[in-house]
Amino acid sequence: MRYISELHEGGRIQDVYLCKHKQSAVTKNGKNYETVILQDRTGQIDAKIWDPNSEGISEFEVLDYIYVAGTVSSFNGQLQASLKQVRKADPGEYIPADYLPVTKKNTKAMYKELLGFAGSIKNPYLSKLLTSFFVDDREFVQSFARHSAAKTVHHSFVGGLLEHTVSVTRFAAFLADAYPAINRDLLIASALLHDIGKTKELSFFPMNEYTDDGQLLGHITIGAEMIHDKASKIEGFPPLLETELKHCILAHHGEYEYGSPKKPALIEALALNLADNADAKLETMSEALENAGSDSWLGFNRFFDSNLRKTDEH
């Protein structure tokens, strides 16, 4: 199989891919065409079927595995495929695992590290809360381990939520050790719980799309609700501790313009915002560098509002 990451401008595309998205459209001249997003485990590529009624185009739907043939060009700095042939693939023509992006790290080892952080919490109420999520709630555990951390941008792969959470918690642990004013238990707990709402905000792969709750509420609000529901079942859970923990969740995006309902008012909330932002941005740039091929300059990246370049090897 030729993966999407191996395609290049001026080359051909000719293999089986997962149809992630399909939408009919009309050109300025009134001609019908279809936009299709193709996916494999290495990424996605935008594709166009300029003549949907041509002899080489057969019927297919979203989430079908489809054999495609065509050419690859560049549009607005992104690769784009023009498809001349499309048909539904036969079951023997593909292996489903090739079409789901999956974390490259060991899931069991990451979850063990997560439990280690949870086990380091000394506050009995926060300890019980974390246990209620990451140990006792088997349905949540399975969902958390399988989910992505985003639809796009960073950690948008199976196991991405777990990988991102562990990375953020590592940053948080460093900050807690470096700044004595930080309540370590509160920061570590909030780092472990900061994105739990994504288990309800995003659907499972291969869709990885926003749910109704995700569209209407968002993972930050959902996460705060989930914490309240669990904390309310723990006898004697201090109301102020619950409020401080939820504040960290509600403020972890840092700014209103980034979807944060609150700005950080606690040092732990500020530290969580910095840890979350650091991991998200470093992972985003790492993924961009990994997908860049052999070119030194990656071109303009809208997320960073800058032209990106690989570091020279010395």
C-alpha positions in Angstrom: 0.0 0.0 0.0 1.2 3.5 -0.8 0.3 5.7 2.2 -0.9 9.3 1.9 2.3 10.5 3.6 4.2 9.1 0.6 2.3 11.1 -2.0 3.9 14.1 -3.7 3.0 16.8 -6.1 3.0 15.6 -9.7 2.7 12.0 -8.8 -0.2 9.5 -9.1 -2.6 8.2 -6.5 -3.7 4.6 -7.1 -4.7 2.5 -4.1 -7.5 1.8 -1.5 -8.3 4.5 1.0 -11.1 5.1 3.6 -13.6 7.7 2.5 -13.8 10.0 5.5 -16.0 12.7 3.9 -18.0 13.2 0.7 -19.9 16.3 -0.4 -21.4 17.4 -3.7 -20.7 21.0 -4.9 -21.0 23.2 -7.9 -18.3 25.2 -9.7 -18.8 28.9 -10.6 -19.6 27.7 -14.1 -22.5 25.6 -12.8 -20.7 22.2 -13.2 -21.2 19.5 -10.6 -18.3 18.0 -8.8 -17.6 16.1 -5.5 -15.2 16.8 -2.7 -13.9 13.7 -1.0 -11.5 13.3 2.0 -9.4 10.2 1.8 -7.8 8.8 4.9 -5.2 6.2 6.0 -3.2 5.8 9.2 -0.7 8.4 8.1 -3.1 11.2 7.4 -5.7 12.6 5.0 -5.8 14.2 1.6 -8.4 16.3 -0.1 -9.6 14.9 -3.4 -11.9 16.1 -6.2 -14.1 14.2 -8.6 -14.6 16.8 -11.3 -16.8 14.6 -13.4 -19.0 12.4 -11.1 -21.0 11.0 -14.0 -18.0 9.7 -15.9 -17.7 6.0 -16.7 -14.9 5.5 -14.2 -16.8 6.7 -11.2 -19.0 4.2 -9.3 -21.3 4.7 -6.3 -19.8 4.9 -2.8 -20.6 6.4 0.5 -18.8 7.9 3.5 -16.8 5.3 5.5 -16.6 3.0 2.5 -13.2 1.7 1.6 -12.7 2.8 -2.0 -10.2 2.1 -4.8 -9.1 5.4 -6.4 -6.9 6.4 -9.3 -5.8 9.8 -10.3 -3.2 12.5 -10.1 -1.8 14.6 -7.2 -1.3 18.4 -7.4 -0.9 21.3 -5.0 -3.6 23.8 -4.1 -3.0 26.6 -1.6 0.1 24.9 -0.3 -1.7 21.6 0.3 -1.7 18.4 -1.7 -4.9 17.7 -3.6 -5.9 14.6 -5.6 -7.9 14.7 -8.8 -9.7 11.3 -9.1 -10.5 9.7 -12.5 -11.5 6.3 -11.2 -13.4 5.4 -8.0 -15.1 2.2 -6.9 -15.9 0.4 -3.7 -13.1 -1.9 -2.7 -13.6 -5.6 -2.1 -13.0 -6.9 1.5 -9.8 -8.7 0.4 -8.2 -5.5 -1.0 -7.6 -3.8 2.3 -6.7 -4.3 5.9 -8.8 -2.0 8.2 -5.9 -1.3 10.6 -4.0 0.5 7.8 -6.7 3.2 7.8 -6.8 4.3 11.5 -4.0 6.6 12.7 -2.8 5.1 16.0 -0.3 6.3 18.7 3.2 5.2 18.1 3.7 4.8 21.9 2.9 1.8 24.1 -0.6 2.3 25.4 -0.2 0.0 28.4 3.0 1.7 29.4 1.3 5.1 29.1 -1.7 4.0 31.2 0.6 2.6 33.8 2.4 6.0 34.0 -1.0 7.7 34.3 -2.0 5.5 37.2 1.4 6.2 38.8 0.6 9.9 38.7 -2.8 9.3 40.1 -1.3 7.1 42.9 1.0 9.9 43.9 -1.9 12.1 45.0 -2.0 12.5 48.8 -5.4 14.3 49.1 -7.9 11.5 49.9 -10.8 13.1 48.1 -8.8 13.8 44.9 -7.4 10.3 45.1 -10.9 8.8 45.3 -12.1 10.9 42.4 -9.2 9.8 40.2 -9.8 6.2 41.1 -13.5 6.5 40.3 -12.6 7.6 36.8 -9.4 5.7 35.8 -9.8 2.5 37.8 -13.4 1.8 38.7 -15.2 3.1 35.6 -14.3 0.4 33.1 -16.5 2.0 30.3 -14.7 5.3 30.8 -11.3 3.6 30.9 -11.9 1.9 27.5 -13.2 5.1 25.9 -10.4 7.2 27.3 -7.7 4.9 26.0 -9.2 4.7 22.5 -10.0 8.4 22.0 -8.2 11.0 20.1 -7.3 14.4 21.7 -8.7 16.4 18.8 -10.5 16.2 15.4 -7.4 17.7 13.8 -4.4 19.9 14.9 -2.7 17.6 17.5 -3.0 14.0 18.8 -5.8 13.3 16.3 -5.3 9.5 16.4 -6.4 6.5 18.4 -4.7 6.8 21.8 -4.1 10.5 21.3 -6.1 11.5 24.3 -4.1 9.2 26.6 -0.8 10.3 25.1 -1.6 14.0 25.4 -2.9 13.6 29.0 0.3 11.8 30.1 2.5 14.5 28.4 0.6 17.3 30.0 0.8 15.7 33.4 4.6 15.3 33.0 4.8 19.1 32.3 2.6 19.7 35.3 4.8 17.6 37.6 7.8 19.6 36.5 6.1 22.9 37.2 4.8 21.7 40.6 8.4 20.7 41.6 9.8 24.0 40.4 7.3 26.4 42.0 6.5 25.7 45.7 3.4 27.9 45.6 1.7 25.3 43.5 -0.6 22.7 45.2 0.8 19.6 43.5 -2.2 17.4 44.2 -4.6 19.9 42.7 -2.4 20.5 39.6 -1.7 16.8 38.9 -5.4 15.9 39.4 -6.5 18.7 37.0 -3.9 17.6 34.4 -5.1 14.1 34.5 -8.8 15.2 34.2 -8.5 18.3 32.0 -9.6 16.7 28.7 -11.9 13.9 29.9 -14.8 15.7 28.3 -13.3 14.7 24.9 -14.6 11.2 25.5 -18.1 12.6 24.9 -17.1 15.5 22.6 -15.7 13.3 19.8 -17.0 10.1 18.3 -14.8 7.1 17.9 -12.6 6.5 14.9 -13.0 6.2 12.0 -15.4 9.1 12.2 -13.7 11.2 14.9 -16.3 13.9 14.5 -18.0 16.2 17.0 -21.1 14.7 18.7 -24.2 16.8 19.5 -22.9 17.3 23.0 -19.5 18.3 21.6 -21.0 20.9 19.3 -23.4 22.3 21.8 -21.4 22.1 25.0 -17.7 21.4 24.2 -15.3 19.2 26.1 -14.4 21.8 28.8 -18.0 22.2 30.0 -18.6 18.4 29.6 -15.5 17.7 31.7 -16.6 20.0 34.5 -20.0 18.2 34.6 -18.3 14.8 34.7 -16.2 15.9 37.6 -19.2 17.2 39.5 -21.2 13.9 38.9 -18.3 11.8 40.3 -17.5 14.1 43.2 -21.1 14.2 44.3 -20.9 10.5 44.9 -17.9 10.7 47.2 -19.0 11.3 50.8 -17.7 14.5 52.3 -16.0 15.8 49.1 -15.1 19.4 50.0 -17.2 21.9 47.9 -14.4 24.4 47.6 -12.0 21.7 46.4 -14.5 20.7 43.7 -14.8 24.3 42.7 -11.0 24.8 42.5 -10.6 21.6 40.4 -13.4 22.6 38.1 -11.9 26.1 37.7 -8.7 24.5 36.5 -10.7 22.6 33.9 -12.7 25.6 32.8 -9.7 27.8 32.5 -7.2 25.4 30.9 -7.4 27.0 27.4 -6.3 30.2 29.0 -8.1 32.8 26.9 -11.7 33.4 26.0 -10.8 33.5 22.3 -9.5 29.9 22.6 -12.8 28.7 24.0 -11.9 29.0 27.7 -15.1 29.8 29.8 -12.8 31.3 32.4 -9.3 32.8 32.6 -6.9 31.3 35.2 -7.4 32.7 38.6 -5.4 30.0 40.5 -1.7 29.3 40.0 -2.6 25.7 39.4 -5.0 26.7 36.6 -2.2 28.9 35.1 0.3 26.0 35.3 -2.2 23.7 33.6 -2.8 26.1 30.8 0.9 26.4 30.2 1.4 22.6 30.3 -1.5 22.0 27.9 -0.5 24.7 25.5 3.1 23.5 25.4 2.3 19.9 24.6 -0.4 20.8 22.0 2.0 23.2 20.1 5.0 21.0 20.3 3.1 18.0 19.1 1.5 20.0 16.3 4.9 21.2 15.1 6.4 17.7 15.5 3.6 16.2 13.3 4.2 18.9 10.7 8.0 18.2 10.6 7.3 14.5 10.4 5.0 14.9 7.4 7.2 17.4 5.6 9.4 14.9 3.7 12.9 15.9 2.7 12.3 19.7 2.2 13.9 22.0 4.8 11.2 24.7 4.5 7.7 23.5 5.3 5.9 26.6 4.1 3.4 28.8 5.9 1.5 27.1 8.8 -1.7 28.8 9.8 -1.7 27.4 13.3 1.7 29.0 14.0 1.2 32.0 11.7 4.7 31.5 10.4 6.8 29.8 7.8 8.3 26.7 9.4 11.7 25.2 8.8 13.5 22.1 9.9 16.6 22.5 12.0 19.8 21.7 10.2 21.6 18.5 11.2 25.0 19.4 12.7 
